[in-house]
Amino acid sequence: MITAAVAQEPMYVTTGTAYNLDTNQVIYREAYTAINEMGEVQVDYLNSQGAKIATKKLVYQGEPFQPTFVYEDFRDEETISVQYEQARMVVRHKDMNGTRQKIIMDHASVVVDAGFDAFIQLKWDELMKGKPVKFDFVLPTRLTSIKLEVEKISPALSPVYNKEYGDSWIYFRLQPAKRWISIFADPIHLAYDPNGKYLMRFYGRSNLDDARGIPQDVRIEYGYC
């Protein structure tokens, strides 16, 4: 029985540790399995004590920047999903107030959830030239999409830059293409290792609310097996 239980434990290949921006204390960890033959990736969210508080299943079957996903938060039973039904993109959000859904009709180039990482890799050469790249991104809790803009910035402009660690990394800023639209308090900052184009640091609004259900800003440090 012990052997069977151990065998069922997921094998994680990527981990992210989220820190409070003010106290630098660990808030939670996110752990990713490798993509399997079905195109599936499991993401488990663990609190600072190691208890699983949420999970997400990503499925990559079409464009790498458009995975479908189902996210479940065990603390408040919130569920978020983006699925394709008869070639339609269906966005659903379930919380204590009920279930809402919307169909996004024009979704051919829309970026979904973790697909932003694949999108940046696909646009890498263009971004390296210093040109801002705009794209539509799904906001499931608002049942809509919004146009964002990502651009390469100098290390000195990034809050995640550390000259003693990650000096060779590439830094990006992600924000609404229209500055008057506020979907997060401040821009999101990303740091990538150009050797393999790995996301190393994330700084900004998390997709995981705090224990009270309030959006939180974090710094996430990523590691790869």
The 8 nearest C-alpha neighbors of each residue, nearest first, counted from 0:
[[1, 3, 2, 4, 5, 6, 7, 8],
 [0, 2, 4, 3, 5, 6, 7, 8],
 [1, 3, 5, 0, 4, 6, 7, 8],
 [4, 2, 6, 0, 1, 5, 7, 8],
 [5, 3, 1, 7, 6, 2, 0, 8],
 [4, 6, 2, 7, 8, 3, 1, 0],
 [7, 5, 3, 4, 8, 2, 9, 1],
 [6, 8, 4, 5, 9, 3, 2, 10],
 [7, 9, 5, 6, 10, 4, 3, 11],
 [10, 8, 11, 7, 32, 6, 41, 31],
 [11, 9, 32, 8, 12, 33, 31, 7],
 [10, 12, 32, 31, 13, 30, 9, 33],
 [11, 13, 224, 32, 33, 223, 31, 10],
 [14, 12, 223, 31, 222, 11, 30, 224],
 [15, 13, 30, 222, 29, 221, 31, 223],
 [14, 16, 221, 29, 220, 28, 219, 30],
 [15, 17, 28, 219, 220, 27, 29, 18],
 [18, 16, 219, 27, 218, 26, 28, 25],
 [19, 17, 25, 218, 23, 24, 26, 217],
 [18, 20, 23, 24, 217, 22, 21, 26],
 [21, 19, 217, 23, 22, 18, 218, 216],
 [20, 22, 19, 23, 24, 18, 217, 216],
 [21, 23, 24, 19, 20, 18, 25, 26],
 [24, 22, 19, 18, 20, 21, 25, 218],
 [25, 23, 22, 18, 19, 26, 20, 21],
 [24, 26, 18, 17, 27, 47, 19, 23],
 [27, 25, 18, 47, 17, 19, 24, 46],
 [28, 26, 46, 47, 17, 45, 25, 16],
 [27, 29, 16, 45, 15, 44, 17, 46],
 [28, 30, 44, 15, 43, 14, 45, 42],
 [29, 31, 14, 43, 42, 13, 11, 15],
 [32, 30, 42, 13, 11, 41, 12, 14],
 [31, 33, 11, 41, 12, 40, 10, 34],
 [34, 32, 12, 40, 35, 31, 11, 10],
 [33, 35, 40, 39, 38, 32, 36, 37],
 [36, 34, 38, 37, 39, 33, 40, 32],
 [35, 37, 38, 34, 39, 33, 40, 59],
 [38, 36, 35, 39, 58, 34, 60, 59],
 [37, 39, 59, 35, 58, 36, 34, 60],
 [40, 38, 58, 34, 35, 37, 57, 59],
 [39, 41, 34, 57, 32, 56, 33, 58],
 [42, 40, 56, 32, 31, 55, 57, 43],
 [41, 43, 31, 55, 30, 54, 56, 29],
 [44, 42, 54, 30, 29, 53, 45, 55],
 [43, 45, 29, 53, 28, 51, 52, 54],
 [46, 44, 51, 28, 49, 50, 27, 52],
 [45, 47, 27, 49, 48, 50, 26, 28],
 [46, 48, 27, 49, 26, 25, 45, 28],
 [49, 47, 46, 50, 45, 27, 51, 26],
 [48, 50, 45, 46, 47, 51, 28, 27],
 [51, 49, 45, 46, 48, 52, 47, 44],
 [50, 52, 45, 44, 53, 49, 46, 43],
 [53, 51, 73, 45, 44, 50, 74, 72],
 [54, 52, 72, 44, 73, 71, 51, 43],
 [55, 53, 43, 71, 42, 44, 70, 72],
 [54, 56, 70, 42, 69, 41, 71, 43],
 [55, 57, 41, 68, 69, 40, 42, 70],
 [56, 58, 68, 40, 39, 67, 66, 41],
 [57, 59, 39, 67, 66, 38, 68, 60],
 [58, 60, 66, 38, 61, 63, 39, 57],
 [61, 59, 38, 58, 62, 66, 63, 37],
 [62, 60, 59, 63, 65, 66, 64, 58],
 [61, 63, 65, 64, 60, 66, 59, 114],
 [64, 62, 65, 117, 61, 59, 114, 66],
 [114, 63, 65, 117, 110, 118, 62, 115],
 [66, 64, 111, 62, 63, 110, 114, 67],
 [67, 65, 59, 58, 57, 64, 111, 114],
 [66, 68, 82, 58, 81, 57, 65, 59],
 [69, 67, 57, 56, 80, 81, 58, 66],
 [68, 70, 80, 56, 55, 79, 71, 81],
 [69, 71, 55, 79, 78, 54, 80, 68],
 [72, 70, 78, 54, 53, 77, 73, 55],
 [71, 73, 53, 77, 76, 74, 75, 52],
 [74, 72, 76, 52, 53, 75, 71, 77],
 [73, 75, 72, 76, 52, 210, 53, 77],
 [74, 76, 77, 73, 72, 94, 95, 212],
 [77, 75, 73, 72, 74, 78, 94, 71],
 [76, 78, 94, 72, 75, 93, 71, 79],
 [79, 77, 71, 93, 70, 92, 76, 72],
 [80, 78, 92, 70, 91, 69, 93, 139],
 [81, 79, 69, 91, 68, 90, 70, 82],
 [80, 82, 90, 67, 68, 89, 91, 69],
 [83, 81, 67, 89, 88, 80, 84, 90],
 [82, 84, 88, 87, 86, 89, 85, 81],
 [83, 85, 87, 86, 82, 88, 89, 102],
 [84, 86, 87, 83, 88, 89, 82, 102],
 [87, 85, 84, 83, 88, 104, 89, 82],
 [88, 86, 84, 83, 85, 89, 104, 102],
 [87, 89, 83, 103, 102, 82, 84, 90],
 [90, 88, 102, 82, 81, 101, 83, 87],
 [89, 91, 81, 101, 100, 80, 139, 142],
 [92, 90, 100, 80, 99, 79, 81, 89],
 [91, 93, 79, 99, 98, 140, 78, 100],
 [94, 92, 98, 78, 77, 97, 99, 79],
 [93, 95, 77, 96, 97, 98, 78, 76],
 [94, 96, 97, 93, 77, 75, 76, 98],
 [97, 95, 94, 98, 93, 99, 77, 92],
 [96, 98, 94, 95, 93, 99, 92, 77],
 [99, 97, 93, 92, 94, 100, 91, 96],
 [100, 98, 92, 91, 93, 97, 101, 142],
 [101, 99, 91, 90, 92, 142, 98, 89],
 [100, 102, 90, 89, 142, 103, 91, 99],
 [101, 103, 89, 88, 104, 90, 87, 100],
 [104, 102, 88, 105, 106, 89, 101, 87],
 [103, 105, 106, 102, 87, 88, 107, 89],
 [106, 104, 103, 107, 109, 108, 88, 87],
 [105, 107, 109, 108, 104, 103, 88, 87],
 [108, 106, 109, 105, 104, 110, 65, 62],
 [107, 109, 106, 110, 135, 134, 105, 65],
 [108, 110, 135, 106, 136, 107, 111, 137],
 [111, 109, 136, 64, 65, 114, 135, 115],
 [110, 112, 65, 114, 137, 136, 66, 64],
 [111, 113, 114, 115, 110, 137, 66, 65],
 [114, 112, 115, 116, 111, 64, 66, 117],
 [64, 113, 115, 111, 117, 116, 112, 65],
 [116, 114, 118, 113, 117, 64, 110, 119],
 [115, 117, 114, 119, 118, 113, 120, 64],
 [118, 116, 120, 114, 64, 119, 115, 63],
 [119, 117, 115, 121, 116, 120, 64, 122],
 [120, 118, 122, 116, 121, 117, 123, 115],
 [119, 121, 123, 117, 118, 122, 116, 196],
 [122, 120, 118, 119, 123, 117, 124, 116],
 [123, 121, 119, 125, 120, 124, 126, 118],
 [122, 124, 120, 126, 125, 121, 119, 127],
 [125, 123, 127, 126, 122, 128, 121, 120],
 [124, 126, 122, 123, 128, 127, 130, 129],
 [125, 127, 123, 128, 129, 124, 130, 151],
 [126, 128, 124, 129, 125, 123, 151, 130],
 [129, 127, 126, 125, 130, 124, 151, 123],
 [130, 128, 127, 126, 151, 131, 150, 125],
 [129, 131, 126, 128, 132, 125, 150, 127],
 [132, 130, 150, 149, 148, 129, 126, 133],
 [133, 131, 149, 148, 150, 130, 134, 126],
 [132, 134, 148, 147, 149, 131, 146, 176],
 [135, 133, 147, 146, 148, 136, 132, 109],
 [134, 136, 146, 109, 145, 110, 147, 144],
 [135, 137, 110, 144, 145, 109, 111, 146],
 [136, 138, 144, 111, 139, 143, 110, 145],
 [137, 139, 144, 143, 141, 140, 142, 136],
 [140, 138, 142, 141, 137, 90, 143, 92],
 [139, 141, 142, 138, 92, 79, 91, 143],
 [140, 142, 139, 143, 138, 144, 92, 137],
 [143, 141, 139, 140, 101, 138, 90, 100],
 [142, 144, 138, 141, 137, 139, 145, 103],
 [143, 145, 137, 136, 138, 135, 146, 142],
 [146, 144, 135, 136, 147, 137, 143, 138],
 [145, 147, 135, 134, 176, 175, 136, 133],
 [148, 146, 175, 176, 134, 133, 174, 135],
 [147, 149, 133, 176, 132, 174, 173, 175],
 [150, 148, 173, 132, 172, 131, 133, 171],
 [151, 149, 131, 171, 172, 126, 132, 152],
 [150, 152, 171, 170, 129, 126, 172, 127],
 [153, 151, 171, 170, 150, 154, 156, 172],
 [152, 154, 155, 156, 170, 151, 157, 169],
 [155, 153, 157, 156, 160, 170, 152, 169],
 [154, 156, 153, 157, 160, 158, 152, 161],
 [157, 155, 154, 153, 152, 158, 160, 170],
 [156, 158, 159, 154, 160, 155, 188, 170],
 [159, 157, 160, 156, 188, 202, 155, 154],
 [160, 158, 157, 161, 202, 200, 190, 188],
 [161, 159, 157, 158, 154, 162, 155, 165],
 [162, 160, 164, 163, 165, 159, 166, 154],
 [161, 163, 166, 164, 160, 165, 154, 167],
 [164, 162, 161, 166, 165, 160, 167, 168],
 [165, 163, 161, 162, 166, 160, 167, 168],
 [164, 166, 168, 167, 161, 162, 163, 160],
 [165, 167, 162, 168, 164, 163, 161, 160],
 [168, 166, 165, 169, 192, 193, 164, 162],
 [169, 167, 192, 165, 191, 166, 190, 193],
 [168, 170, 191, 190, 192, 193, 167, 171],
 [171, 169, 190, 152, 151, 189, 154, 191],
 [172, 170, 151, 189, 150, 152, 188, 190],
 [171, 173, 188, 150, 149, 187, 189, 151],
 [174, 172, 149, 187, 186, 148, 188, 171],
 [173, 175, 186, 148, 147, 176, 187, 172],
 [176, 174, 147, 177, 178, 148, 146, 180],
 [175, 177, 147, 148, 146, 178, 174, 133],
 [178, 176, 175, 179, 180, 146, 147, 174],
 [177, 179, 180, 175, 176, 181, 174, 147],
 [180, 178, 177, 181, 175, 176, 182, 174],
 [181, 179, 178, 177, 182, 175, 176, 183],
 [180, 182, 183, 179, 184, 175, 178, 185],
 [183, 181, 180, 184, 175, 185, 174, 145],
 [184, 182, 181, 185, 204, 186, 203, 187],
 [183, 185, 181, 182, 186, 204, 203, 216],
 [184, 186, 183, 187, 203, 174, 204, 181],
 [187, 185, 174, 173, 188, 172, 203, 184],
 [186, 188, 203, 173, 202, 172, 174, 185],
 [187, 189, 172, 202, 171, 201, 173, 186],
 [188, 190, 201, 171, 200, 170, 172, 202],
 [189, 191, 170, 200, 199, 169, 198, 168],
 [192, 190, 198, 169, 197, 199, 168, 196],
 [191, 193, 168, 197, 196, 194, 169, 199],
 [194, 192, 196, 195, 191, 168, 169, 197],
 [195, 193, 192, 196, 197, 191, 168, 167],
 [194, 196, 197, 193, 192, 191, 198, 120],
 [197, 195, 193, 192, 194, 191, 198, 120],
 [198, 196, 192, 191, 195, 199, 193, 194],
 [197, 199, 191, 200, 190, 192, 196, 221],
 [200, 198, 221, 191, 190, 220, 197, 192],
 [201, 199, 220, 190, 219, 189, 198, 221],
 [200, 202, 189, 219, 218, 188, 203, 190],
 [203, 201, 218, 188, 187, 217, 189, 219],
 [202, 204, 187, 216, 217, 205, 188, 218],
 [203, 205, 216, 215, 183, 217, 206, 187],
 [206, 204, 207, 216, 215, 217, 203, 208],
 [205, 207, 208, 204, 214, 215, 112, 216],
 [208, 206, 205, 209, 214, 215, 72, 53],
 [209, 207, 214, 212, 213, 215, 206, 210],
 [208, 210, 212, 211, 213, 215, 214, 207],
 [209, 211, 212, 208, 213, 74, 75, 207],
 [212, 210, 209, 213, 208, 214, 75, 74],
 [211, 213, 208, 209, 210, 214, 75, 207],
 [212, 214, 208, 209, 211, 215, 210, 207],
 [215, 213, 208, 209, 212, 205, 216, 204],
 [214, 216, 204, 208, 205, 209, 213, 217],
 [217, 215, 204, 203, 205, 20, 214, 218],
 [218, 216, 19, 203, 18, 20, 202, 17],
 [217, 219, 202, 18, 17, 201, 20, 203],
 [218, 220, 17, 201, 16, 200, 15, 18],
 [219, 221, 200, 16, 15, 199, 17, 218],
 [222, 220, 15, 199, 14, 200, 219, 16],
 [221, 223, 14, 13, 15, 220, 224, 199],
 [224, 222, 13, 12, 14, 221, 197, 15],
 [223, 12, 13, 222, 11, 14, 33, 221]]
